[in-house]
């Protein structure tokens, strides 16, 4: 009996040691995965800011995706209009960091320098990687100086979270109309909206980014100056215009970061007239 007990204790100790060793190697593996920009990022673990190397990977995921990427715009596997991503937002911490970064860039700008906001469609993983509670699509927002994208590794991008007149803020009515157009596109025609003139297949004709000009960027910055606790939302829209990509992004600023846009009486402003690439690429 004594020998049996000793064997039992030895077996349990060995099993416990193997379990600890297994957990250790699993932890190391997870740590390596989190540090690699080539791995899939989940929306609920996406940091408030990402740097150039990670952003480049997520943007490339969108650019290199095949035409099955329609499913990446949906929450889960049900590709119904009710599950389509139509709105993204920056959380309150991101809004503060974004405008502080914009303020800092303005403070160090030389005479003649201009600042612009750019928004990039991106995929958290490879195309078609369905998620039960979120779309694979995200948007990355950054700040350009004189219309040129920096290549430095310390460049900051702000990932956006999804939620179920020229050179000036557009009306709430037009913003709502563009958003409604987007929600009504049949799933089988969705990918076509991402291409210049609807020409599917050639990735050079697929949307790459949107650049809000200096005047709009100044107006957005001024809104923050009047509403330092504002909310920032990016709505997806659709607008047919010859020689342009129908897919649109609409910046909506709200006085209150904790509520969705309230309409014309909510004190919000909308910006839509961004330069699209294509056709306007720098």
Residue pairs with C-beta under 8 A, 6 or more apart in sequence:
33 39
37 53
37 54
37 56
37 57
37 58
38 57
40 124
40 125
40 126
40 129
41 54
41 58
41 124
41 125
42 124
42 131
42 134
43 124
43 131
43 134
43 135
43 138
43 161
43 162
44 134
46 124
46 138
46 159
46 161
47 159
48 91
48 93
48 94
48 97
48 158
48 159
49 94
49 97
49 156
49 157
49 158
49 159
50 58
50 140
50 156
50 157
50 159
51 153
51 154
51 155
51 156
51 157
52 150
52 151
52 152
52 153
52 154
52 155
52 157
53 153
54 157
55 120
55 122
55 140
55 142
55 155
55 157
58 122
58 123
58 124
58 138
58 140
58 159
59 120
59 121
59 122
59 140
59 208
61 122
61 123
61 124
61 125
61 126
61 127
62 69
62 120
62 121
62 122
62 123
62 137
63 203
63 206
63 208
64 203
65 72
65 123
65 126
65 127
65 128
66 127
67 191
67 200
67 201
68 127
68 128
69 123
69 127
69 128
69 191
70 79
70 187
70 188
70 190
70 191
71 77
71 79
71 128
71 130
71 136
72 123
72 127
72 128
72 129
72 135
72 136
72 137
73 84
73 85
73 135
73 137
73 190
74 80
74 83
74 84
74 85
74 135
75 83
75 85
75 131
75 133
75 134
75 135
75 162
75 164
76 83
76 130
76 131
76 132
76 133
77 130
77 132
79 187
80 187
81 183
81 184
82 164
83 164
84 182
84 183
85 135
85 137
85 162
85 236
86 163
86 164
86 179
86 182
86 183
86 235
86 236
87 162
87 163
87 164
87 179
87 233
87 234
87 235
87 236
87 260
88 138
88 139
88 160
88 161
88 162
88 163
88 233
88 234
88 235
88 236
89 160
89 161
89 163
89 231
89 232
89 233
89 234
90 98
90 141
90 158
90 160
90 161
90 231
90 232
90 233
91 161
91 257
92 229
92 231
92 257
92 258
94 158
94 232
95 224
95 230
95 231
95 232
95 257
97 156
97 158
98 141
98 143
98 158
98 232
99 221
99 224
101 143
101 156
102 115
102 143
102 217
102 221
102 224
103 221
105 115
105 143
105 145
106 115
106 221
109 115
109 145
113 145
113 146
114 145
114 146
114 147
114 214
115 143
115 144
115 145
115 214
115 217
116 143
116 144
116 147
116 211
116 212
116 213
116 214
116 217
117 141
117 142
117 143
117 144
117 211
117 212
117 216
117 217
117 220
117 251
118 141
118 142
118 143
118 144
118 149
118 209
118 210
118 211
118 212
119 139
119 140
119 141
119 209
119 210
119 212
119 234
119 249
119 274
120 139
120 140
120 141
120 142
120 157
120 208
120 209
121 137
121 139
121 194
121 207
121 208
121 209
122 137
122 138
122 139
122 140
122 159
123 129
123 136
123 137
123 138
124 136
124 137
124 138
125 136
127 136
128 136
129 136
130 136
134 162
135 162
137 162
138 159
138 160
138 161
138 162
139 159
139 160
139 234
139 249
140 157
140 158
140 159
140 160
141 157
141 158
141 160
141 234
142 149
142 155
142 156
142 157
142 158
143 156
144 150
144 211
147 211
147 282
148 282
149 282
160 234
163 233
163 260
166 273
167 213
167 215
167 216
167 273
168 215
168 216
168 219
168 273
169 219
169 269
169 270
169 271
170 250
170 270
170 271
170 272
170 273
171 264
171 270
172 261
172 263
172 264
172 268
172 270
173 264
174 270
174 272
175 235
175 237
175 250
175 252
175 270
175 272
176 263
178 235
178 237
178 238
178 239
178 248
178 250
178 272
179 235
179 236
179 237
179 250
181 237
181 238
181 239
182 193
182 236
182 237
182 238
182 247
182 248
185 193
185 238
191 200
192 198
192 200
192 246
193 238
193 245
193 246
193 247
194 206
194 207
194 245
194 247
195 202
195 205
195 206
195 207
195 245
196 205
196 206
196 207
196 243
196 244
196 245
196 278
196 279
197 205
197 242
197 243
198 246
199 205
204 278
205 278
207 245
207 247
207 276
207 277
207 278
208 277
208 278
208 281
209 277
210 248
210 249
210 274
210 275
210 276
210 277
211 274
211 275
211 277
211 280
211 282
212 220
212 251
212 271
212 273
212 274
212 275
213 273
213 274
213 275
216 271
216 273
216 274
219 269
219 271
220 251
220 253
220 271
223 230
223 253
223 269
224 230
224 253
227 253
227 255
227 267
229 255
229 256
229 257
230 253
230 254
230 255
230 256
230 257
231 253
231 254
231 255
231 256
231 257
231 258
231 259
232 251
232 252
232 253
232 254
232 257
233 251
233 252
233 253
233 254
233 260
233 261
234 249
234 250
234 251
234 252
235 249
235 250
235 252
236 247
236 248
236 249
236 250
237 247
237 248
237 249
237 250
237 272
238 246
238 247
238 248
239 246
239 248
240 246
243 279
244 276
244 279
245 276
245 278
248 272
248 274
249 272
249 274
250 270
250 271
250 272
251 270
251 271
251 272
252 261
252 268
252 269
252 270
252 271
253 268
253 269
253 270
253 271
254 260
254 261
254 262
254 266
254 267
254 268
255 266
255 267
255 268
261 268
262 268
